[in-house]
Amino acid sequence: MSVQGVWSQSLDFHPEKQVVVENSGGRLSSDAGLLLVREFDERGQLTEQFAAALHESRRAPDHSLLSMVRQRIYGIIAGDEDQIDHDTLRYDPVFQLICDRIPDDHAQTASQPTLSRFENAVDIPSLFGLRELLVDQFLDSFDSPPARLTLDLDGFDDPAHGQQQLTLFHGDYKQNQYFPLIITNAQTGLVVFVSLRHGTAHSSLGAEEDLELVITKIRQRWPDVDIEVRADSGFGVPAMYDVCERLNVWYTFGIGMNSRLKTESDDLLKQAQEQYEQTQEKQRLFMAILYQAKGWNHSRSVIIKAECHLAGTNRRAVVTNRAGALIVPQGVYDEYVQRGESENRNKELKSDLCGQRLSDHRFMANLFRLLMHAAALNLIIRMRRQLPDVPPEERRSAPLPDAERPGRANGAELRYAQPATWRLRVIKVAAEVTVSCRRVLVRLSSAWPSLPTWRMILQTIQRC
């Protein structure tokens, strides 16, 4: 038991009154905001579906697979991403509640050794099932078939924290690491697919197979949906072009500026420089050509952007099969650069939700961890999509004081907030938990500034 004995300590800083700090004998938690996550999850059954995809190999377990899945995913959302955090959290009354236990001294959730065995016992069929579950849950998030879907592919470095299997030294990142692949959807922001790859993998390694799996499942559900794929130059390889063309999807991939593309665009760059010298305003000029590199089986449309501004000149190119690329190259290019929003999902997964903490020894256990981090991110994304929207002009306006912020009373300020902001504003909140014969009572502070937002989020969730 982690409850300490009674203690009291005086502080000396206040000029008028003695300040005394002492511990409480009540059941207190610092994670009462997870009750919102549990209430929302109950309606979508996301963690229940996640646990159902796992193979149970234990006999008479003390903790169900669902209970441990919820411990880990909710813990990731709350910033307790390591197994060892749960050696203390197993006594937390809110964690006991969200794992369907009545808070008391005998209702502890799983300990660190139990969670470690749970992660390392995962088998390959379960991992395959979980990866496909991400796609299925993405498809189920639509109320009606969409006319168009945009898939963004990206990889991110995942530094190692020990001697994990298949972590290797990457020369560009100068660290031992994994190199995960993530596929996100631009319309919803949801993570559609994740793969874990060894530390020195090429950016496109396995991407064509993962993309084909995702597109095949989408087309099984919606045969007529229009699909576009976007990715940076690391994915601009013939295998990716070929799979997109074979599956009849639009694509736009970055491509490196080689000597031929530079020669083709020299006049365009010169024109941009001349216009900048005349106007002293940033210039962005575009051109499109048919181009066939060595190793390509046919020519493809390549759009080149020439840019000149105060910091100098810049040239970028993309290869695409988008209709109209040779006629309106700027429109195609400008839509491609919107894929930068997908990098925010990488940041949220890696930094806000600590997706870089893949510190199990087994490679398969670390893929399991990555899938749990992705599930945690999707839970937050789905929750924030339920909140009222903020008009674009208000989102672009200068920051306002909290009292004057648009949507302050209805939680709309959190619709576009990152998971770390959710954690600060509504997850990490103190509460007292009291158990009686009829109910479990959770008390929040009336003086807590975010209490109105917390209540509005709960009301919004319960109307889902």
C-alpha positions, 0 to 999 in steps of 0.5 A: 500500500502506498498510503503514508502516515499522517504528517504536517509541515509549516511554511514560512513565506506568508506575512500574515498567517501560518501556512500548514501543509498536511496529507489527507486521509481521503482517497485523492487522485490527480487524474480525474479528467480520465473519467471523461475519456472513459465515458467517451470510450464507453460509447465508442468501445474503442479499447474494448475492440482493441482488447478483443483483438488480443489472444488470451493465453493466461489461465485464471488471470487476476487482471483482464486483457481489457483492464490492462489495455485501459490502464496502458492507453489511459495512462499514456493520455495522462502522461504516465507512459511507462509500465513502472508508473503503474506501481503507484497508479494501481492504488489511484482511485480514478484508475481503479474506477476506469478499470471497472473496480470499486476503489478500495485497498484491495482493488489494485490494478495491474503492477509493472511486472504484470504489465511487462508480461502482458506486453511481451506476451503479444503474438504476431496474429494479434499484432496483425489484427490490431493494425487492421483494427486501426483501419476498421475503426477509421472507416467506422468513424464516418456516418456516411461514405465520403466522396474523397479521402486523403492519406498522408504517409510519414516516418519519424525517428524513435530514439532507443532507450537501451538494447532493444531488438532491431534498434540500429544507429542512423547516420542522419539522426545520429542515434540508435533508433526505430523508424516507425511509419505512420499513415494519417487521414487529412479529413479526420486527423485520425491515425489509420495505420502504423508500422515499426521498422528497424533503425536504418530503414529507408523512408519507403521501406514496406510503405507500398505494402502497408498502403496497399493493405489500407487502400484495399480495406477502404475499397472493400467498404467504399468501392467508389471513394476517390483516394489521394496519397501524399508523402515527402521525397523519402517515399518518392520511389518507383514502387510507390508510384507503381502501387498507386497507379495499379490501385487507381489512386491519385498521388503527389510525392516529393522528388529531389532536385537533380541536374536535369530538373534544375536545368529545366527550371533555371529560366523560372528561377531567374524570372522569380529573382527578377520579379523579386528585385522589382517588387521586393515581395516574395515570389513563387512561380510554378511550372510543370513538365513531363519527365522520365527518370532512369528506372521509371517505366514511363514519363510522369508529371513533375511540378517545379516551384521556384521561390525567391525571397529575402532569405534567398532562393529555393526550388522544390519539385513533386511528381504526381498523377493528379489530373490537371497538373500540367495545366494548374501546377500551383493548385496541385502543389499548394494542396500537396504542402497541406500534408504538413498538417500530418506532421502535427500527428507525428508530434502529438504521437511522439512528443505529447503522448510519448510514442518514443518510449518503446523501451521493451526489449522485444521488437514485437512488444514495442510494436504493441506499444506503438499501437497502444500510443496510436490508439491513445491519440485516436481517442483524443482526436475523436473526443476533440472532434465532438466539441463545437467548432471555432470559425476559421477567422477566430482561429487565425485571430490574435490570442485573447485572454481566457475570459474573452476567448471564443468558445470559452464557455462550451469547450471549443478552445480544445477542439484544435488543442494538442494532447498536452494541452488536454492533459494540462487543462482537463486531464490532470485535475485533483479529485476526492473519491468517496465510496458508499454503499449506493454510489461512488462520489467524485468531488472536483474543486469549485475553484478550479478554473477549467471546471466549466469546460470540464462539465461542458465536455462531459455533457457533449460526450453524453449527447453523442 
